Amino acid sequence: MKNDIHPDYHMITVKMTDGTTYETRSTYGKEGDTLVLDIDPTVHPAWTGGNARLMDTGGRVSKFKKKYEGLGF
């Protein structure tokens, strides 16, 4: 393998939506950084049973619906 082509693999802290944290190894950021999750397995409908709706923080869903409203979606 070639030297110095792989990203740095180090310890980071992951903060869940409920405030709990855990440490894991990742290539995200720098050593000791914190990754704050907007959606995680504790709140995502795919893991919780499905009838909760995701927040459309960037307007992407409404933009999609407006763009394709004439097609019957």
PQR file of N, CA, C, O and H, with PARSE charges and radii, in Angstrom:
ATOM      1  N   MET A   1       0.833  -1.182   0.000 -0.4000 1.5000
ATOM      2  CA  MET A   1       0.000   0.000   0.000 -0.0000 2.0000
ATOM      3  C   MET A   1       0.880   1.249   0.000  0.5500 1.7000
ATOM      4  O   MET A   1       2.003   1.239   0.503 -0.5500 1.4000
ATOM      5  N   LYS A   2       0.346   2.311  -0.571 -0.4000 1.5000
ATOM      6  CA  LYS A   2       1.073   3.571  -0.602 -0.0000 2.0000
ATOM      7  C   LYS A   2       1.026   4.231   0.773  0.5500 1.7000
ATOM      8  O   LYS A   2       0.037   4.116   1.497 -0.5500 1.4000
ATOM      9  H   LYS A   2      -0.567   2.319  -0.979  0.4000 1.0000
ATOM     10  N   ASN A   3       2.094   4.912   1.118 -0.4000 1.5000
ATOM     11  CA  ASN A   3       2.146   5.636   2.383 -0.0000 2.0000
ATOM     12  C   ASN A   3       1.445   6.975   2.265  0.5500 1.7000
ATOM     13  O   ASN A   3       1.432   7.586   1.197 -0.5500 1.4000
ATOM     14  H   ASN A   3       2.898   5.005   0.531  0.4000 1.0000
ATOM     15  N   ASP A   4       0.862   7.429   3.366 -0.4000 1.5000
ATOM     16  CA  ASP A   4       0.268   8.768   3.492 -0.0000 2.0000
ATOM     17  C   ASP A   4      -0.879   9.062   2.535  0.5500 1.7000
ATOM     18  O   ASP A   4      -1.065  10.218   2.156 -0.5500 1.4000
ATOM     19  H   ASP A   4       0.872   6.932   4.234  0.4000 1.0000
ATOM     20  N   ILE A   5      -1.660   8.052   2.127 -0.4000 1.5000
ATOM     21  CA  ILE A   5      -2.829   8.327   1.284 -0.0000 2.0000
ATOM     22  C   ILE A   5      -4.129   8.140   2.050  0.5500 1.7000
ATOM     23  O   ILE A   5      -5.191   8.532   1.566 -0.5500 1.4000
ATOM     24  H   ILE A   5      -1.509   7.113   2.435  0.4000 1.0000
ATOM     25  N   HIS A   6      -4.065   7.554   3.225 -0.4000 1.5000
ATOM     26  CA  HIS A   6      -5.264   7.294   4.007 -0.0000 2.0000
ATOM     27  C   HIS A   6      -5.535   8.435   4.984  0.5500 1.7000
ATOM     28  O   HIS A   6      -4.596   9.033   5.510 -0.5500 1.4000
ATOM     29  H   HIS A   6      -3.202   7.236   3.618  0.4000 1.0000
ATOM     30  N   PRO A   7      -6.822   8.745   5.233 -0.5600 1.5000
ATOM     31  CA  PRO A   7      -7.129   9.811   6.197  0.2800 2.0000
ATOM     32  C   PRO A   7      -6.765   9.398   7.624  0.5500 1.7000
ATOM     33  O   PRO A   7      -6.661   8.213   7.939 -0.5500 1.4000
ATOM     34  N   ASP A   8      -6.578  10.393   8.464 -0.4000 1.5000
ATOM     35  CA  ASP A   8      -6.263  10.154   9.871 -0.0000 2.0000
ATOM     36  C   ASP A   8      -7.464   9.513  10.568  0.5500 1.7000
ATOM     37  O   ASP A   8      -8.585  10.011  10.464 -0.5500 1.4000
ATOM     38  H   ASP A   8      -6.663  11.356   8.208  0.4000 1.0000
ATOM     39  N   TYR A   9      -7.229   8.417  11.270 -0.4000 1.5000
ATOM     40  CA  TYR A   9      -8.276   7.671  11.975 -0.0000 2.0000
ATOM     41  C   TYR A   9      -8.055   7.887  13.465  0.5500 1.7000
ATOM     42  O   TYR A   9      -7.032   7.461  13.999 -0.5500 1.4000
ATOM     43  H   TYR A   9      -6.319   8.011  11.354  0.4000 1.0000
ATOM     44  N   HIS A  10      -8.998   8.542  14.151 -0.4000 1.5000
ATOM     45  CA  HIS A  10      -8.779   8.976  15.528 -0.0000 2.0000
ATOM     46  C   HIS A  10     -10.078   8.904  16.333  0.5500 1.7000
ATOM     47  O   HIS A  10     -11.136   8.579  15.795 -0.5500 1.4000
ATOM     48  H   HIS A  10      -9.830   8.888  13.717  0.4000 1.0000
ATOM     49  N   MET A  11      -9.979   9.214  17.635 -0.4000 1.5000
ATOM     50  CA  MET A  11     -11.146   9.162  18.526 -0.0000 2.0000
ATOM     51  C   MET A  11     -11.938  10.472  18.447  0.5500 1.7000
ATOM     52  O   MET A  11     -11.361  11.558  18.496 -0.5500 1.4000
ATOM     53  H   MET A  11      -9.119   9.478  18.072  0.4000 1.0000
ATOM     54  N   ILE A  12     -13.283  10.357  18.323 -0.4000 1.5000
ATOM     55  CA  ILE A  12     -14.172  11.511  18.378 -0.0000 2.0000
ATOM     56  C   ILE A  12     -15.320  11.181  19.331  0.5500 1.7000
ATOM     57  O   ILE A  12     -15.490  10.029  19.730 -0.5500 1.4000
ATOM     58  H   ILE A  12     -13.753   9.475  18.283  0.4000 1.0000
ATOM     59  N   THR A  13     -16.096  12.186  19.691 -0.4000 1.5000
ATOM     60  CA  THR A  13     -17.281  12.002  20.518 -0.0000 2.0000
ATOM     61  C   THR A  13     -18.502  12.234  19.651  0.5500 1.7000
ATOM     62  O   THR A  13     -18.570  13.229  18.929 -0.5500 1.4000
ATOM     63  H   THR A  13     -15.957  13.122  19.368  0.4000 1.0000
ATOM     64  N   VAL A  14     -19.475  11.321  19.713 -0.4000 1.5000
ATOM     65  CA  VAL A  14     -20.721  11.454  18.968 -0.0000 2.0000
ATOM     66  C   VAL A  14     -21.811  11.825  19.958  0.5500 1.7000
ATOM     67  O   VAL A  14     -22.014  11.127  20.951 -0.5500 1.4000
ATOM     68  H   VAL A  14     -19.420  10.513  20.299  0.4000 1.0000
ATOM     69  N   LYS A  15     -22.528  12.942  19.689 -0.4000 1.5000
ATOM     70  CA  LYS A  15     -23.599  13.399  20.569 -0.0000 2.0000
ATOM     71  C   LYS A  15     -24.937  13.096  19.894  0.5500 1.7000
ATOM     72  O   LYS A  15     -25.215  13.592  18.802 -0.5500 1.4000
ATOM     73  H   LYS A  15     -22.363  13.509  18.883  0.4000 1.0000
ATOM     74  N   MET A  16     -25.760  12.282  20.549 -0.4000 1.5000
ATOM     75  CA  MET A  16     -27.067  11.899  20.032 -0.0000 2.0000
ATOM     76  C   MET A  16     -28.066  13.035  20.249  0.5500 1.7000
ATOM     77  O   MET A  16     -27.759  14.006  20.940 -0.5500 1.4000
ATOM     78  H   MET A  16     -25.534  11.880  21.436  0.4000 1.0000
ATOM     79  N   THR A  17     -29.257  12.918  19.665 -0.4000 1.5000
ATOM     80  CA  THR A  17     -30.262  13.969  19.778 -0.0000 2.0000
ATOM     81  C   THR A  17     -30.789  14.127  21.198  0.5500 1.7000
ATOM     82  O   THR A  17     -31.247  15.209  21.565 -0.5500 1.4000
ATOM     83  H   THR A  17     -29.506  12.129  19.104  0.4000 1.0000
ATOM     84  N   ASP A  18     -30.733  13.073  22.001 -0.4000 1.5000
ATOM     85  CA  ASP A  18     -31.222  13.169  23.382 -0.0000 2.0000
ATOM     86  C   ASP A  18     -30.146  13.655  24.352  0.5500 1.7000
ATOM     87  O   ASP A  18     -30.392  13.746  25.555 -0.5500 1.4000
ATOM     88  H   ASP A  18     -30.360  12.194  21.702  0.4000 1.0000
ATOM     89  N   GLY A  19     -28.960  13.967  23.840 -0.4000 1.5000
ATOM     90  CA  GLY A  19     -27.897  14.497  24.679 -0.0000 2.0000
ATOM     91  C   GLY A  19     -26.874  13.480  25.133  0.5500 1.7000
ATOM     92  O   GLY A  19     -25.817  13.860  25.638 -0.5500 1.4000
ATOM     93  H   GLY A  19     -28.760  13.894  22.863  0.4000 1.0000
ATOM     94  N   THR A  20     -27.153  12.199  24.968 -0.4000 1.5000
ATOM     95  CA  THR A  20     -26.175  11.184  25.357 -0.0000 2.0000
ATOM     96  C   THR A  20     -25.000  11.214  24.386  0.5500 1.7000
ATOM     97  O   THR A  20     -25.150  11.605  23.228 -0.5500 1.4000
ATOM     98  H   THR A  20     -28.011  11.890  24.557  0.4000 1.0000
ATOM     99  N   THR A  21     -23.847  10.803  24.861 -0.4000 1.5000
ATOM    100  CA  THR A  21     -22.647  10.803  24.037 -0.0000 2.0000
ATOM    101  C   THR A  21     -21.945   9.463  24.135  0.5500 1.7000
ATOM    102  O   THR A  21     -22.120   8.723  25.104 -0.5500 1.4000
ATOM    103  H   THR A  21     -23.725  10.486  25.801  0.4000 1.0000
ATOM    104  N   TYR A  22     -21.155   9.164  23.128 -0.4000 1.5000
ATOM    105  CA  TYR A  22     -20.270   8.009  23.176 -0.0000 2.0000
ATOM    106  C   TYR A  22     -19.048   8.304  22.327  0.5500 1.7000
ATOM    107  O   TYR A  22     -19.096   9.151  21.435 -0.5500 1.4000
ATOM    108  H   TYR A  22     -21.014   9.765  22.342  0.4000 1.0000
ATOM    109  N   GLU A  23     -17.961   7.612  22.599 -0.4000 1.5000
ATOM    110  CA  GLU A  23     -16.727   7.803  21.858 -0.0000 2.0000
ATOM    111  C   GLU A  23     -16.549   6.674  20.862  0.5500 1.7000
ATOM    112  O   GLU A  23     -16.864   5.517  21.140 -0.5500 1.4000
ATOM    113  H   GLU A  23     -17.922   6.923  23.324  0.4000 1.0000
ATOM    114  N   THR A  24     -16.036   7.037  19.695 -0.4000 1.5000
ATOM    115  CA  THR A  24     -15.776   6.059  18.650 -0.0000 2.0000
ATOM    116  C   THR A  24     -14.608   6.545  17.810  0.5500 1.7000
ATOM    117  O   THR A  24     -14.199   7.702  17.909 -0.5500 1.4000
ATOM    118  H   THR A  24     -15.780   7.977  19.470  0.4000 1.0000
ATOM    119  N   ARG A  25     -14.080   5.667  16.992 -0.4000 1.5000
ATOM    120  CA  ARG A  25     -13.005   6.042  16.079 -0.0000 2.0000
ATOM    121  C   ARG A  25     -13.615   6.430  14.746  0.5500 1.7000
ATOM    122  O   ARG A  25     -14.567   5.800  14.285 -0.5500 1.4000
ATOM    123  H   ARG A  25     -14.412   4.727  16.912  0.4000 1.0000
ATOM    124  N   SER A  26     -13.061   7.480  14.120 -0.4000 1.5000
ATOM    125  CA  SER A  26     -13.618   7.991  12.872 -0.0000 2.0000
ATOM    126  C   SER A  26     -12.568   8.798  12.116  0.5500 1.7000
ATOM    127  O   SER A  26     -11.513   9.131  12.657 -0.5500 1.4000
ATOM    128  H   SER A  26     -12.288   7.992  14.494  0.4000 1.0000
ATOM    129  N   THR A  27     -12.873   9.104  10.860 -0.4000 1.5000
ATOM    130  CA  THR A  27     -12.045  10.015  10.075 -0.0000 2.0000
ATOM    131  C   THR A  27     -12.637  11.417  10.091  0.5500 1.7000
ATOM    132  O   THR A  27     -12.087  12.320   9.460 -0.5500 1.4000
ATOM    133  H   THR A  27     -13.730   8.834  10.421  0.4000 1.0000
ATOM    134  N   TYR A  28     -13.753  11.621  10.801 -0.4000 1.5000
ATOM    135  CA  TYR A  28     -14.416  12.925  10.904 -0.0000 2.0000
ATOM    136  C   TYR A  28     -13.569  13.904  11.713  0.5500 1.7000
ATOM    137  O   TYR A  28     -13.078  13.553  12.786 -0.5500 1.4000
ATOM    138  H   TYR A  28     -14.200  10.888  11.313  0.4000 1.0000
ATOM    139  N   GLY A  29     -13.395  15.108  11.219 -0.4000 1.5000
ATOM    140  CA  GLY A  29     -12.753  16.179  11.978 -0.0000 2.0000
ATOM    141  C   GLY A  29     -11.346  15.863  12.446  0.5500 1.7000
ATOM    142  O   GLY A  29     -10.556  15.236  11.741 -0.5500 1.4000
ATOM    143  H   GLY A  29     -13.794  15.393  10.347  0.4000 1.0000
ATOM    144  N   LYS A  30     -11.051  16.324  13.677 -0.4000 1.5000
ATOM    145  CA  LYS A  30      -9.745  16.111  14.289 -0.0000 2.0000
ATOM    146  C   LYS A  30      -9.934  15.335  15.590  0.5500 1.7000
ATOM    147  O   LYS A  30     -11.057  15.160  16.062 -0.5500 1.4000
ATOM    148  H   LYS A  30     -11.693  16.833  14.250  0.4000 1.0000
ATOM    149  N   GLU A  31      -8.854  14.885  16.147 -0.4000 1.5000
ATOM    150  CA  GLU A  31      -8.868  14.170  17.425 -0.0000 2.0000
ATOM    151  C   GLU A  31      -9.611  14.983  18.476  0.5500 1.7000
ATOM    152  O   GLU A  31      -9.277  16.148  18.695 -0.5500 1.4000
ATOM    153  H   GLU A  31      -7.942  15.027  15.763  0.4000 1.0000
ATOM    154  N   GLY A  32     -10.617  14.394  19.136 -0.4000 1.5000
ATOM    155  CA  GLY A  32     -11.349  15.055  20.203 -0.0000 2.0000
ATOM    156  C   GLY A  32     -12.549  15.873  19.756  0.5500 1.7000
ATOM    157  O   GLY A  32     -13.266  16.400  20.607 -0.5500 1.4000
ATOM    158  H   GLY A  32     -10.888  13.448  18.958  0.4000 1.0000
ATOM    159  N   ASP A  33     -12.801  16.004  18.437 -0.4000 1.5000
ATOM    160  CA  ASP A  33     -13.973  16.750  17.957 -0.0000 2.0000
ATOM    161  C   ASP A  33     -15.263  16.050  18.353  0.5500 1.7000
ATOM    162  O   ASP A  33     -15.258  14.862  18.677 -0.5500 1.4000
ATOM    163  H   ASP A  33     -12.219  15.577  17.746  0.4000 1.0000
ATOM    164  N   THR A  34     -16.380  16.795  18.326 -0.4000 1.5000
ATOM    165  CA  THR A  34     -17.686  16.244  18.639 -0.0000 2.0000
ATOM    166  C   THR A  34     -18.574  16.312  17.402  0.5500 1.7000
ATOM    167  O   THR A  34     -18.722  17.374  16.798 -0.5500 1.4000
ATOM    168  H   THR A  34     -16.384  17.760  18.063  0.4000 1.0000
ATOM    169  N   LEU A  35     -19.157  15.192  17.029 -0.4000 1.5000
ATOM    170  CA  LEU A  35     -20.103  15.107  15.920 -0.0000 2.0000
ATOM    171  C   LEU A  35     -21.504  15.135  16.519  0.5500 1.7000
ATOM    172  O   LEU A  35     -21.874  14.226  17.263 -0.5500 1.4000
ATOM    173  H   LEU A  35     -19.037  14.329  17.519  0.4000 1.0000
ATOM    174  N   VAL A  36     -22.293  16.168  16.205 -0.4000 1.5000
ATOM    175  CA  VAL A  36     -23.643  16.315  16.743 -0.0000 2.0000
ATOM    176  C   VAL A  36     -24.623  15.825  15.679  0.5500 1.7000
ATOM    177  O   VAL A  36     -24.642  16.337  14.559 -0.5500 1.4000
ATOM    178  H   VAL A  36     -21.993  16.906  15.601  0.4000 1.0000
ATOM    179  N   LEU A  37     -25.434  14.833  16.036 -0.4000 1.5000
ATOM    180  CA  LEU A  37     -26.371  14.235  15.087 -0.0000 2.0000
ATOM    181  C   LEU A  37     -27.721  14.937  15.110  0.5500 1.7000
ATOM    182  O   LEU A  37     -28.233  15.264  16.181 -0.5500 1.4000
ATOM    183  H   LEU A  37     -25.418  14.418  16.946  0.4000 1.0000
ATOM    184  N   ASP A  38     -28.308  15.174  13.925 -0.4000 1.5000
ATOM    185  CA  ASP A  38     -29.671  15.697  13.815 -0.0000 2.0000
ATOM    186  C   ASP A  38     -30.677  14.561  13.895  0.5500 1.7000
ATOM    187  O   ASP A  38     -31.747  14.710  14.485 -0.5500 1.4000
ATOM    188  H   ASP A  38     -27.893  14.908  13.055  0.4000 1.0000
ATOM    189  N   ILE A  39     -30.336  13.441  13.307 -0.4000 1.5000
ATOM    190  CA  ILE A  39     -31.196  12.253  13.298 -0.0000 2.0000
ATOM    191  C   ILE A  39     -30.331  11.072  13.689  0.5500 1.7000
ATOM    192  O   ILE A  39     -29.247  10.882  13.137 -0.5500 1.4000
ATOM    193  H   ILE A  39     -29.467  13.320  12.827  0.4000 1.0000
ATOM    194  N   ASP A  40     -30.801  10.280  14.634 -0.4000 1.5000
ATOM    195  CA  ASP A  40     -30.063   9.093  15.052 -0.0000 2.0000
ATOM    196  C   ASP A  40     -31.041   7.937  15.274  0.5500 1.7000
ATOM    197  O   ASP A  40     -32.253   8.143  15.214 -0.5500 1.4000
ATOM    198  H   ASP A  40     -31.681  10.434  15.082  0.4000 1.0000
ATOM    199  N   PRO A  41     -30.542   6.735  15.528 -0.5600 1.5000
ATOM    200  CA  PRO A  41     -31.424   5.577  15.689  0.2800 2.0000
ATOM    201  C   PRO A  41     -32.454   5.700  16.802  0.5500 1.7000
ATOM    202  O   PRO A  41     -33.444   4.969  16.793 -0.5500 1.4000
ATOM    203  N   THR A  42     -32.252   6.608  17.771 -0.4000 1.5000
ATOM    204  CA  THR A  42     -33.229   6.735  18.857 -0.0000 2.0000
ATOM    205  C   THR A  42     -34.457   7.532  18.436  0.5500 1.7000
ATOM    206  O   THR A  42     -35.481   7.459  19.114 -0.5500 1.4000
ATOM    207  H   THR A  42     -31.448   7.202  17.778  0.4000 1.0000
ATOM    208  N   VAL A  43     -34.395   8.296  17.332 -0.4000 1.5000
ATOM    209  CA  VAL A  43     -35.533   9.102  16.903 -0.0000 2.0000
ATOM    210  C   VAL A  43     -35.961   8.849  15.463  0.5500 1.7000
ATOM    211  O   VAL A  43     -37.022   9.322  15.054 -0.5500 1.4000
ATOM    212  H   VAL A  43     -33.563   8.355  16.781  0.4000 1.0000
ATOM    213  N   HIS A  44     -35.183   8.130  14.694 -0.4000 1.5000
ATOM    214  CA  HIS A  44     -35.511   7.914  13.278 -0.0000 2.0000
ATOM    215  C   HIS A  44     -36.665   6.919  13.145  0.5500 1.7000
ATOM    216  O   HIS A  44     -36.649   5.872  13.794 -0.5500 1.4000
ATOM    217  H   HIS A  44     -34.321   7.746  15.026  0.4000 1.0000
ATOM    218  N   PRO A  45     -37.669   7.229  12.312 -0.5600 1.5000
ATOM    219  CA  PRO A  45     -38.833   6.349  12.165  0.2800 2.0000
ATOM    220  C   PRO A  45     -38.495   4.934  11.717  0.5500 1.7000
ATOM    221  O   PRO A  45     -39.226   3.998  12.042 -0.5500 1.4000
ATOM    222  N   ALA A  46     -37.420   4.759  10.990 -0.4000 1.5000
ATOM    223  CA  ALA A  46     -37.056   3.414  10.537 -0.0000 2.0000
ATOM    224  C   ALA A  46     -36.718   2.494  11.704  0.5500 1.7000
ATOM    225  O   ALA A  46     -36.899   1.280  11.605 -0.5500 1.4000
ATOM    226  H   ALA A  46     -36.826   5.519  10.726  0.4000 1.0000
ATOM    227  N   TRP A  47     -36.230   3.054  12.803 -0.4000 1.5000
ATOM    228  CA  TRP A  47     -35.860   2.251  13.965 -0.0000 2.0000
ATOM    229  C   TRP A  47     -36.871   2.347  15.101  0.5500 1.7000
ATOM    230  O   TRP A  47     -36.847   1.510  16.004 -0.5500 1.4000
ATOM    231  H   TRP A  47     -36.083   4.039  12.883  0.4000 1.0000
ATOM    232  N   THR A  48     -37.759   3.341  15.088 -0.4000 1.5000
ATOM    233  CA  THR A  48     -38.653   3.538  16.227 -0.0000 2.0000
ATOM    234  C   THR A  48     -40.074   3.067  15.996  0.5500 1.7000
ATOM    235  O   THR A  48     -40.883   3.116  16.923 -0.5500 1.4000
ATOM    236  H   THR A  48     -37.778   4.021  14.355  0.4000 1.0000
ATOM    237  N   GLY A  49     -40.415   2.612  14.797 -0.4000 1.5000
ATOM    238  CA  GLY A  49     -41.763   2.145  14.567 -0.0000 2.0000
ATOM    239  C   GLY A  49     -42.471   2.878  13.458  0.5500 1.7000
ATOM    240  O   GLY A  49     -43.480   2.382  12.956 -0.5500 1.4000
ATOM    241  H   GLY A  49     -39.758   2.572  14.044  0.4000 1.0000
ATOM    242  N   GLY A  50     -41.998   4.020  13.056 -0.4000 1.5000
ATOM    243  CA  GLY A  50     -42.426   4.590  11.818 -0.0000 2.0000
ATOM    244  C   GLY A  50     -43.461   5.679  11.747  0.5500 1.7000
ATOM    245  O   GLY A  50     -43.572   6.270  10.674 -0.5500 1.4000
ATOM    246  H   GLY A  50     -41.179   4.423  13.463  0.4000 1.0000
ATOM    247  N   ASN A  51     -44.235   6.019  12.760 -0.4000 1.5000
ATOM    248  CA  ASN A  51     -45.266   7.023  12.531 -0.0000 2.0000
ATOM    249  C   ASN A  51     -44.833   8.434  12.911  0.5500 1.7000
ATOM    250  O   ASN A  51     -45.663   9.342  12.872 -0.5500 1.4000
ATOM    251  H   ASN A  51     -44.145   5.538  13.632  0.4000 1.0000
ATOM    252  N   ALA A  52     -43.575   8.660  13.277 -0.4000 1.5000
ATOM    253  CA  ALA A  52     -43.083  10.018  13.512 -0.0000 2.0000
ATOM    254  C   ALA A  52     -42.660  10.631  12.180  0.5500 1.7000
ATOM    255  O   ALA A  52     -42.196   9.921  11.289 -0.5500 1.4000
ATOM    256  H   ALA A  52     -42.901   7.922  13.309  0.4000 1.0000
ATOM    257  N   ARG A  53     -42.817  11.933  12.043 -0.4000 1.5000
ATOM    258  CA  ARG A  53     -42.434  12.613  10.803 -0.0000 2.0000
ATOM    259  C   ARG A  53     -41.105  13.332  11.012  0.5500 1.7000
ATOM    260  O   ARG A  53     -40.858  13.919  12.065 -0.5500 1.4000
ATOM    261  H   ARG A  53     -43.194  12.510  12.767  0.4000 1.0000
ATOM    262  N   LEU A  54     -40.259  13.274   9.994 -0.4000 1.5000
ATOM    263  CA  LEU A  54     -38.979  13.962  10.062 -0.0000 2.0000
ATOM    264  C   LEU A  54     -39.171  15.443   9.810  0.5500 1.7000
ATOM    265  O   LEU A  54     -40.002  15.833   8.989 -0.5500 1.4000
ATOM    266  H   LEU A  54     -40.460  12.797   9.138  0.4000 1.0000
ATOM    267  N   MET A  55     -38.402  16.279  10.515 -0.4000 1.5000
ATOM    268  CA  MET A  55     -38.463  17.719  10.288 -0.0000 2.0000
ATOM    269  C   MET A  55     -37.760  18.063   8.988  0.5500 1.7000
ATOM    270  O   MET A  55     -36.674  17.554   8.712 -0.5500 1.4000
ATOM    271  H   MET A  55     -37.727  15.963  11.182  0.4000 1.0000
ATOM    272  N   ASP A  56     -38.366  18.913   8.199 -0.4000 1.5000
ATOM    273  CA  ASP A  56     -37.784  19.360   6.945 -0.0000 2.0000
ATOM    274  C   ASP A  56     -37.021  20.644   7.218  0.5500 1.7000
ATOM    275  O   ASP A  56     -37.538  21.737   6.990 -0.5500 1.4000
ATOM    276  H   ASP A  56     -39.249  19.326   8.423  0.4000 1.0000
ATOM    277  N   THR A  57     -35.778  20.515   7.712 -0.4000 1.5000
ATOM    278  CA  THR A  57     -35.024  21.682   8.153 -0.0000 2.0000
ATOM    279  C   THR A  57     -34.561  22.557   7.006  0.5500 1.7000
ATOM    280  O   THR A  57     -34.430  23.769   7.178 -0.5500 1.4000
ATOM    281  H   THR A  57     -35.358  19.626   7.897  0.4000 1.0000
ATOM    282  N   GLY A  58     -34.311  21.983   5.845 -0.4000 1.5000
ATOM    283  CA  GLY A  58     -33.804  22.784   4.742 -0.0000 2.0000
ATOM    284  C   GLY A  58     -34.838  23.101   3.689  0.5500 1.7000
ATOM    285  O   GLY A  58     -34.501  23.737   2.691 -0.5500 1.4000
ATOM    286  H   GLY A  58     -34.418  20.998   5.705  0.4000 1.0000
ATOM    287  N   GLY A  59     -36.086  22.690   3.862 -0.4000 1.5000
ATOM    288  CA  GLY A  59     -37.123  22.945   2.874 -0.0000 2.0000
ATOM    289  C   GLY A  59     -37.027  22.030   1.669  0.5500 1.7000
ATOM    290  O   GLY A  59     -37.650  22.302   0.642 -0.5500 1.4000
ATOM    291  H   GLY A  59     -36.360  22.173   4.673  0.4000 1.0000
ATOM    292  N   ARG A  60     -36.267  20.960   1.768 -0.4000 1.5000
ATOM    293  CA  ARG A  60     -36.048  20.079   0.626 -0.0000 2.0000
ATOM    294  C   ARG A  60     -37.314  19.329   0.233  0.5500 1.7000
ATOM    295  O   ARG A  60     -37.606  19.186  -0.954 -0.5500 1.4000
ATOM    296  H   ARG A  60     -35.761  20.739   2.602  0.4000 1.0000
ATOM    297  N   VAL A  61     -38.063  18.852   1.214 -0.4000 1.5000
ATOM    298  CA  VAL A  61     -39.278  18.100   0.911 -0.0000 2.0000
ATOM    299  C   VAL A  61     -40.312  19.008   0.257  0.5500 1.7000
ATOM    300  O   VAL A  61     -40.922  18.633  -0.744 -0.5500 1.4000
ATOM    301  H   VAL A  61     -37.826  18.969   2.178  0.4000 1.0000
ATOM    302  N   SER A  62     -40.510  20.189   0.812 -0.4000 1.5000
ATOM    303  CA  SER A  62     -41.499  21.103   0.229 -0.0000 2.0000
ATOM    304  C   SER A  62     -41.064  21.568  -1.158  0.5500 1.7000
ATOM    305  O   SER A  62     -41.908  21.757  -2.034 -0.5500 1.4000
ATOM    306  H   SER A  62     -40.014  20.493   1.625  0.4000 1.0000
ATOM    307  N   LYS A  63     -39.770  21.754  -1.369 -0.4000 1.5000
ATOM    308  CA  LYS A  63     -39.272  22.145  -2.691 -0.0000 2.0000
ATOM    309  C   LYS A  63     -39.533  21.025  -3.708  0.5500 1.7000
ATOM    310  O   LYS A  63     -39.931  21.292  -4.842 -0.5500 1.4000
ATOM    311  H   LYS A  63     -39.084  21.601  -0.658  0.4000 1.0000
ATOM    312  N   PHE A  64     -39.309  19.780  -3.298 -0.4000 1.5000
ATOM    313  CA  PHE A  64     -39.564  18.637  -4.168 -0.0000 2.0000
ATOM    314  C   PHE A  64     -41.050  18.534  -4.506  0.5500 1.7000
ATOM    315  O   PHE A  64     -41.418  18.343  -5.665 -0.5500 1.4000
ATOM    316  H   PHE A  64     -38.986  19.563  -2.377  0.4000 1.0000
ATOM    317  N   LYS A  65     -41.904  18.663  -3.477 -0.4000 1.5000
ATOM    318  CA  LYS A  65     -43.354  18.570  -3.712 -0.0000 2.0000
ATOM    319  C   LYS A  65     -43.835  19.674  -4.643  0.5500 1.7000
ATOM    320  O   LYS A  65     -44.677  19.423  -5.505 -0.5500 1.4000
ATOM    321  H   LYS A  65     -41.605  18.818  -2.536  0.4000 1.0000
ATOM    322  N   LYS A  66     -43.323  20.881  -4.488 -0.4000 1.5000
ATOM    323  CA  LYS A  66     -43.726  21.992  -5.342 -0.0000 2.0000
ATOM    324  C   LYS A  66     -43.274  21.763  -6.784  0.5500 1.7000
ATOM    325  O   LYS A  66     -44.016  22.041  -7.726 -0.5500 1.4000
ATOM    326  H   LYS A  66     -42.640  21.085  -3.788  0.4000 1.0000
ATOM    327  N   LYS A  67     -42.056  21.256  -6.948 -0.4000 1.5000
ATOM    328  CA  LYS A  67     -41.505  21.045  -8.285 -0.0000 2.0000
ATOM    329  C   LYS A  67     -42.290  19.988  -9.055  0.5500 1.7000
ATOM    330  O   LYS A  67     -42.480  20.115 -10.265 -0.5500 1.4000
ATOM    331  H   LYS A  67     -41.454  21.029  -6.183  0.4000 1.0000
ATOM    332  N   TYR A  68     -42.745  18.948  -8.363 -0.4000 1.5000
ATOM    333  CA  TYR A  68     -43.403  17.826  -9.033 -0.0000 2.0000
ATOM    334  C   TYR A  68     -44.886  17.708  -8.683  0.5500 1.7000
ATOM    335  O   TYR A  68     -45.447  16.617  -8.788 -0.5500 1.4000
ATOM    336  H   TYR A  68     -42.591  18.845  -7.380  0.4000 1.0000
ATOM    337  N   GLU A  69     -45.532  18.791  -8.271 -0.4000 1.5000
ATOM    338  CA  GLU A  69     -46.923  18.728  -7.836 -0.0000 2.0000
ATOM    339  C   GLU A  69     -47.885  18.333  -8.964  0.5500 1.7000
ATOM    340  O   GLU A  69     -48.933  17.751  -8.683 -0.5500 1.4000
ATOM    341  H   GLU A  69     -45.076  19.677  -8.185  0.4000 1.0000
ATOM    342  N   GLY A  70     -47.573  18.624 -10.200 -0.4000 1.5000
ATOM    343  CA  GLY A  70     -48.462  18.294 -11.312 -0.0000 2.0000
ATOM    344  C   GLY A  70     -48.410  16.843 -11.747  0.5500 1.7000
ATOM    345  O   GLY A  70     -49.229  16.422 -12.563 -0.5500 1.4000
ATOM    346  H   GLY A  70     -46.722  19.097 -10.429  0.4000 1.0000
ATOM    347  N   LEU A  71     -47.477  16.070 -11.230 -0.4000 1.5000
ATOM    348  CA  LEU A  71     -47.310  14.675 -11.659 -0.0000 2.0000
ATOM    349  C   LEU A  71     -48.107  13.685 -10.810  0.5500 1.7000
ATOM    350  O   LEU A  71     -48.089  12.487 -11.093 -0.5500 1.4000
ATOM    351  H   LEU A  71     -46.811  16.412 -10.567  0.4000 1.0000
ATOM    352  N   GLY A  72     -48.794  14.153  -9.792 -0.4000 1.5000
ATOM    353  CA  GLY A  72     -49.654  13.280  -8.986 -0.0000 2.0000
ATOM    354  C   GLY A  72     -48.949  12.538  -7.870  0.5500 1.7000
ATOM    355  O   GLY A  72     -49.421  11.482  -7.449 -0.5500 1.4000
ATOM    356  H   GLY A  72     -48.808  15.126  -9.562  0.4000 1.0000
ATOM    357  N   PHE A  73     -47.835  13.054  -7.378 -0.4000 1.5000
ATOM    358  CA  PHE A  73     -47.164  12.403  -6.242 -0.0000 2.0000
ATOM    359  C   PHE A  73     -47.890  12.681  -4.972  0.5500 1.7000
ATOM    360  O   PHE A  73     -47.475  12.217  -3.910 -0.5500 1.4000
ATOM    361  H   PHE A  73     -47.451  13.912  -7.720  0.4000 1.0000
TER
END
